[in-house]
Amino acid sequence: MTSEHTTADDIVYDLISIQYHALKGAEVYDRYIEDAHEHSDVVEFIRRVKEEDDRRAQEAHELLRDLTKKGEGIG
């Protein structure tokens, strides 16, 4: 028996991928901040990027939650 691949499967996969990569990026930014500790402008830039990735991961999480609550992402 084969299972059918749906657009909803793609959406869930894509959101999980976005969340994963945003979280992995945020994980390394602390090291980048340490590397740039003498360059406040670079540190500030990296902090902004980290915050953006944190927000992106959170939004992907919320979208996944909403999709699976509705049953749209299961399929």
N, C-alpha and C positions, 0 to 999 in steps of 0.2 A: 504494500500500500504506500503510495506516495502522498506527501502533503503538498498542498498548493501554496505557492509563494504569493503573497498579496502586497499591495501597495502599503497597507498598514504595517506589514512586517518591515518594509524598507524604512518607513518613518520611524518606527521604534529603534531599529538598528542605527539610523542616522543620528537620532537624538542621544542614544547611548554613546555613540562614537564622539559626538561633540562634547558631551559631559566628560567622558574619559580623558580626551585630549586637553580640555580646559583644566581639569584637575591635575593632570601630569605636568602641565606647564606651570601651574601655580606652585607645584611641589619644588621645582628647581629655581624659582625666582629668588628665594632667600639666599641661595648660593650666589646668584648673580649680583644681588644687593651687596653681599659681603665683598665680592670682587671689586665692586665700584665704590666702595665706602669713602674714597677720597674725592669723589666726583658727585656732588650733591644733585646736579642736574640729571645725571644718568640714574642715580638712585631713585629720584622722583619719577622719572619715566618708567622704570621697572616696576615701581610700586603701583603706578596707574595701570600698567599692563596686567599686573597680578590681580588688581581689583576688578578689572574688566573680565578676566578669566573666571574669577570667583562668581561674578554676577552671571556670566554665561552658563557656568555649570549649574548654578541654582535655578536659572530659568529653564534649562533643559530638564532638570529634575522635576520641576513643577509641571512642565508640559507632559512628561512621561506619566506622572501621577494622574493628571487629568485624563489622558488618553486611556490609561488602563482602568480608571474608574468607570469611564463610559463604555468600556469594552471595545472601543474603536481600534485600539492598538493590538488587539489579540486576534490572531487570526489565521 
